[in-house]
């Protein structure tokens, strides 16, 4: 008897991009500052409580050997995630957490059996402390990496709908060819300015069209802005990636400290930093004053549940019918935010 497999449709943030540009999910604040010379600093910390997981319903038929997956936010320099508790129904068996391609944390839960009409719930309650990212005061000592670390080389390659190998993308990138005798920061900012000027905001473009379509059609929303900026950076040897928060996407780029003094602890050669920039709304390059929960970073994930590499780690569900009968099980994501102080 054939099994059941489903993946929630590709995540599209579209219209919510604009609504979230000037709002935050913050609920409580405390100051903390971290950072390194020539790197970003982090302050203005705020914490939100989040419920994240899935509810799986059997529908009209019984199913067994079910496996559900969902993304779980993870730690980043600007974000700290603490698991407070688990809310798992009795139907849920084993659960494991793994990190995919260094940019997303995925939970895999096994549901041995669900009778017709039953619903299984697998939800984590987490506290997420998010901090603002500030650009360094001195950017002159930053440069495009001469030798990109192995773990970052994927951020120079093509991703789903970030078509770095296409002729039109390469041609557009030529105008931003990196000159190592000039400040790298201003050269990356030139790409950022050009994308914002070149692409007309087109709210609610569904489905995701990607970097090439944005370039050719000269329109898009936050995902198209991000895709094109990332593509142009990568073609020019600048590692770049997409960052996903609820209802919005923005890009990050990677630069390293230039080696100025031998054995200098404050300017160690090869020490790299990721810098964010806002794709829509207020001009914000190399810094980001937002408190939205970072869901995942990157745009090229290998998931065991899918043959092709995925742009986004979405919820998935698979299982086998138990006995006769039809029906289709469903998976519903859970993402709820509340104040920590209210708990």
FENVEN-V312401 format. One record per residue. N is the residue number from 1. RES is the residue in three letters. NEAR is the number of other C-alpha atoms within 12 Angstrom. Layout:
N RES NEAR
N RES NEAR
This chain:
1 UNK 12
2 UNK 13
3 UNK 22
4 UNK 29
5 UNK 25
6 UNK 25
7 UNK 27
8 UNK 23
9 UNK 20
10 UNK 20
11 UNK 26
12 UNK 30
13 UNK 31
14 UNK 30
15 UNK 24
16 UNK 23
17 UNK 35
18 UNK 27
19 UNK 19
20 UNK 28
21 UNK 29
22 UNK 20
23 UNK 19
24 UNK 26
25 UNK 32
26 UNK 30
27 UNK 28
28 UNK 24
29 UNK 22
30 UNK 17
31 UNK 17
32 UNK 20
33 UNK 19
34 UNK 21
35 UNK 24
36 UNK 25
37 UNK 27
38 UNK 34
39 UNK 37
40 UNK 36
41 UNK 31
42 UNK 33
43 UNK 28
44 UNK 27
45 UNK 32
46 UNK 34
47 UNK 35
48 UNK 36
49 UNK 35
50 UNK 37
51 UNK 34
52 UNK 39
53 UNK 37
54 UNK 38
55 UNK 36
56 UNK 43
57 UNK 34
58 UNK 36
59 UNK 22
60 UNK 21
61 UNK 27
62 UNK 31
63 UNK 42
64 UNK 31
65 UNK 26
66 UNK 38
67 UNK 42
68 UNK 46
69 UNK 44
70 UNK 44
71 UNK 40
72 UNK 44
73 UNK 44
74 UNK 33
75 UNK 27
76 UNK 26
77 UNK 29
78 UNK 37
79 UNK 33
80 UNK 26
81 UNK 29
82 UNK 23
83 UNK 22
84 UNK 19
85 UNK 16
86 UNK 20
87 UNK 22
88 UNK 26
89 UNK 23
90 UNK 17
91 UNK 29
92 UNK 31
93 UNK 23
94 UNK 21
95 UNK 25
96 UNK 20
97 UNK 20
98 UNK 22
99 UNK 24
100 UNK 30
101 UNK 27
102 UNK 23
103 UNK 34
104 UNK 35
105 UNK 32
106 UNK 36
107 UNK 33
108 UNK 34
109 UNK 37
110 UNK 33
111 UNK 36
112 UNK 25
113 UNK 31
114 UNK 37
115 UNK 30
116 UNK 26
117 UNK 19
118 UNK 25
119 UNK 29
120 UNK 37
121 UNK 33
122 UNK 41
123 UNK 35
124 UNK 36
125 UNK 29
126 UNK 33
127 UNK 35
128 UNK 40
129 UNK 41
130 UNK 43
131 UNK 41
132 UNK 39
133 UNK 37
134 UNK 33
135 UNK 29
136 UNK 27
137 UNK 18
138 UNK 18
139 UNK 29
140 UNK 26
141 UNK 32
142 UNK 41
143 UNK 39
144 UNK 40
145 UNK 33
146 UNK 25
147 UNK 20
148 UNK 25
149 UNK 19
150 UNK 11
151 UNK 13
152 UNK 27
153 UNK 24
154 UNK 25
155 UNK 39
156 UNK 34
157 UNK 30
158 UNK 36
159 UNK 34
160 UNK 29
161 UNK 33
162 UNK 42
163 UNK 34
164 UNK 35
165 UNK 24
166 UNK 23
167 UNK 16
168 UNK 22
169 UNK 33
170 UNK 27
171 UNK 20
172 UNK 29
173 UNK 36
174 UNK 20
175 UNK 19
176 UNK 32
177 UNK 25
178 UNK 29
179 UNK 18
180 UNK 22
181 UNK 16
182 UNK 18
183 UNK 23
184 UNK 33
185 UNK 37
186 UNK 25
187 UNK 32
188 UNK 44
189 UNK 31
190 UNK 24
191 UNK 38
192 UNK 39
193 UNK 24
194 UNK 25
195 UNK 40
196 UNK 33
197 UNK 19
198 UNK 23
199 UNK 32
200 UNK 23
201 UNK 27
202 UNK 24
203 UNK 26
204 UNK 24
205 UNK 26
206 UNK 20
207 UNK 19
208 UNK 33
209 UNK 32
210 UNK 38
211 UNK 43
212 UNK 39
213 UNK 28
214 UNK 37
215 UNK 38
216 UNK 22
217 UNK 21
218 UNK 24
219 UNK 31
220 UNK 38
221 UNK 42
222 UNK 49
223 UNK 52
224 UNK 49
225 UNK 49
226 UNK 47
227 UNK 47
228 UNK 51
229 UNK 53
230 UNK 50
231 UNK 51
232 UNK 51
233 UNK 49
234 UNK 44
235 UNK 36
236 UNK 36
237 UNK 36
238 UNK 44
239 UNK 41
240 UNK 48
241 UNK 46
242 UNK 50
243 UNK 41
244 UNK 37
245 UNK 35
246 UNK 34
247 UNK 30
248 UNK 41
249 UNK 45
250 UNK 49
251 UNK 45
252 UNK 40
253 UNK 48
254 UNK 40
255 UNK 42
256 UNK 36
257 UNK 36
258 UNK 33
259 UNK 23
260 UNK 17
261 UNK 13
262 UNK 11
263 UNK 10
264 UNK 15
265 UNK 16
266 UNK 20
267 UNK 24
268 UNK 22
269 UNK 27
270 UNK 26
271 UNK 29
272 UNK 33
273 UNK 36
274 UNK 42
275 UNK 41
276 UNK 42
277 UNK 42
278 UNK 40
279 UNK 45
280 UNK 40
281 UNK 23
282 UNK 17
283 UNK 21
284 UNK 26
285 UNK 34
286 UNK 36
287 UNK 32
288 UNK 37
289 UNK 31
290 UNK 37
291 UNK 35
292 UNK 41
293 UNK 46
294 UNK 39
295 UNK 39
296 UNK 39
297 UNK 38
298 UNK 43
299 UNK 43
300 UNK 34
301 UNK 34
302 UNK 25
303 UNK 29
304 UNK 21
305 UNK 26
306 UNK 22
307 UNK 9
308 UNK 14
309 UNK 22
310 UNK 29
311 UNK 36
312 UNK 44
313 UNK 38
314 UNK 39
315 UNK 39
316 UNK 38
317 UNK 39
318 UNK 36
319 UNK 34
320 UNK 30
321 UNK 30
322 UNK 27
323 UNK 18
324 UNK 15
325 UNK 17
326 UNK 20
327 UNK 22
328 UNK 28
329 UNK 39
330 UNK 35
331 UNK 34
332 UNK 29
333 UNK 30
334 UNK 24
335 UNK 28
336 UNK 21
337 UNK 26
338 UNK 22
339 UNK 22
340 UNK 23
341 UNK 14
342 UNK 10
343 UNK 14
